[in-house]
Amino acid sequence: MDPVLFYILLAAFISGVVSLTAAALFSFALLTKIVERMVSLSVGIMLSTAFLHSLPEAFESQVDPHRLFLTLLAGLLGFFLLEKLAILRHCHHHEHDCCHHHHGHDARQAGKSGWMILIGDGFHNFTDGILIAAAFLVDTKLGIMTSLAVFAHEIPQEVGDFIVLQNAGFSRKRAYVYNLISSLMALLGGLLGYFALANASGLIPYALVLASSGFIYIAVSDLMPQMQRHISWRESGTQVMLIALGVLIVFLLTGHLHSH
């Protein structure tokens, strides 16, 4: 087996299945403080990976920068539209909320949202696999950084999935099994990305820019607003330090791993 393909599949497995298992342990044990810390750390890792690695690699290629900026814009708007279609953003439903529906309406709606989340996560994990493949095809070090960013984000996201699925009536075991199937889509995405992009290397810079747009959009529109809910100075200081730690991790790995 090609070592690059092995790295891609291993990274996709870790970012998908391993992060899912960690999320399950956190959510079942209700370790909310750890999850909150992971959100802040993820912001630092995702933004620094996008701005210090993926985007520089893409813009160092021979592709017209105007096309790459157009791709970045399209990616950001694309994630916005996906969120609008409720594919990426979790829709929480609770019985007896502010909406005056008949009894049982919200429970059925929650059940529908549970299946929507599984479908959306499957798509999301599939694209993560493709983006990991694109990064490894450029450089092993960039692949490691991209995989780290995906892994860091997946844990708090999967915790949210478990909460919504249990609210939708899934048992813990059933929620884990269905999420596991969804996570395996990352392996399929990595496999497809390897064979597709290896034969079309000119598309790799565009894939890296799309990966960056995803990291930037998720960090700025999803994770950061969650962090703004904590208004105490102590909590805000902890968040800033964890963001800085995420940036520092990427920066240190850059110094030791980056080949340019």
URFEN-V637886 format. One record per pair of residues at least 6 apart in sequence whose C-alpha atoms are under 8 Angstrom apart, sorted by the first residue. I is the first residue (numbers start at 1). J is the second residue. If there is no record, write none. Layout:
I/J + I/J
This chain:
4/136 + 4/137 + 4/140 + 5/133 + 5/191 + 5/194 + 7/136 + 8/129 + 8/132 + 8/133 + 8/136 + 8/143 + 8/190 + 8/191 + 8/194 + 9/187 + 9/190 + 9/191 + 11/132 + 11/144 + 11/147 + 12/128 + 12/129 + 12/132 + 12/147 + 12/186 + 12/187 + 12/190 + 13/184 + 13/186 + 13/187 + 14/151 + 15/147 + 15/148 + 15/150 + 15/151 + 15/154 + 16/125 + 16/151 + 16/154 + 16/183 + 16/184 + 16/186 + 17/180 + 17/183 + 17/184 + 19/151 + 19/154 + 19/155 + 19/158 + 20/154 + 20/155 + 20/158 + 20/179 + 20/180 + 20/183 + 22/155 + 23/155 + 23/156 + 23/158 + 23/159 + 24/158 + 24/159 + 24/162 + 24/176 + 26/32 + 26/34 + 26/35 + 26/159 + 27/159 + 27/162 + 27/163 + 28/172 + 35/155 + 35/156 + 35/159 + 36/156 + 37/239 + 37/242 + 38/152 + 38/153 + 38/155 + 38/156 + 39/153 + 39/156 + 39/223 + 39/227 + 40/223 + 40/224 + 40/227 + 40/239 + 40/240 + 40/242 + 40/243 + 41/152 + 41/239 + 41/242 + 41/243 + 41/244 + 41/245 + 41/246 + 42/149 + 42/152 + 42/153 + 42/219 + 42/243 + 42/246 + 43/219 + 43/223 + 43/224 + 43/243 + 43/246 + 44/242 + 44/243 + 44/244 + 44/245 + 44/246 + 44/247 + 45/148 + 45/149 + 45/152 + 45/243 + 45/246 + 45/247 + 45/249 + 45/250 + 46/149 + 46/150 + 46/153 + 46/215 + 46/216 + 46/219 + 47/215 + 47/216 + 47/219 + 47/247 + 48/246 + 48/247 + 48/250 + 48/251 + 49/145 + 49/146 + 49/149 + 49/212 + 49/250 + 50/211 + 50/212 + 50/213 + 50/215 + 50/216 + 51/212 + 53/142 + 53/145 + 54/135 + 54/142 + 54/146 + 54/208 + 54/209 + 54/211 + 54/212 + 55/208 + 55/209 + 55/212 + 57/205 + 57/208 + 58/68 + 58/204 + 58/205 + 58/206 + 58/208 + 58/209 + 59/65 + 59/68 + 59/205 + 61/205 + 63/205 + 68/205 + 68/206 + 68/209 + 71/206 + 71/209 + 71/210 + 72/209 + 72/210 + 72/212 + 72/213 + 73/213 + 75/209 + 75/210 + 75/213 + 75/214 + 76/213 + 76/214 + 76/217 + 79/214 + 79/217 + 82/88 + 83/89 + 86/116 + 87/116 + 87/117 + 87/119 + 87/120 + 87/121 + 88/117 + 88/120 + 88/121 + 88/124 + 90/113 + 90/117 + 90/160 + 90/161 + 90/164 + 91/113 + 91/164 + 92/110 + 92/113 + 92/164 + 93/106 + 93/107 + 93/109 + 93/110 + 93/167 + 94/106 + 94/107 + 94/110 + 94/167 + 95/103 + 95/104 + 95/105 + 95/106 + 95/107 + 96/106 + 107/168 + 108/168 + 109/168 + 110/164 + 110/167 + 110/168 + 110/169 + 111/165 + 111/167 + 111/168 + 111/169 + 112/168 + 113/164 + 113/168 + 114/164 + 114/165 + 114/168 + 117/161 + 118/178 + 118/179 + 118/182 + 119/182 + 121/182 + 121/183 + 122/182 + 122/183 + 122/185 + 122/186 + 123/185 + 125/182 + 125/183 + 125/184 + 125/185 + 125/186 + 125/189 + 126/185 + 126/186 + 126/187 + 126/188 + 126/189 + 126/190 + 127/186 + 127/189 + 128/150 + 128/186 + 128/189 + 128/190 + 129/185 + 129/186 + 129/187 + 129/188 + 129/189 + 129/190 + 129/191 + 129/193 + 130/186 + 130/189 + 130/190 + 130/191 + 130/192 + 130/193 + 130/194 + 131/146 + 131/190 + 131/193 + 131/207 + 131/208 + 131/211 + 132/143 + 132/146 + 132/147 + 132/190 + 133/143 + 133/190 + 133/191 + 133/193 + 133/194 + 134/143 + 134/193 + 134/194 + 134/197 + 134/204 + 134/207 + 134/208 + 135/142 + 135/143 + 135/146 + 135/204 + 135/208 + 136/142 + 136/143 + 136/144 + 137/143 + 137/194 + 137/197 + 137/198 + 137/204 + 138/204 + 141/257 + 141/258 + 141/259 + 142/258 + 145/250 + 162/172 + 162/175 + 162/176 + 165/175 + 166/172 + 166/175 + 197/203 + 197/204 + 227/239 + 230/236
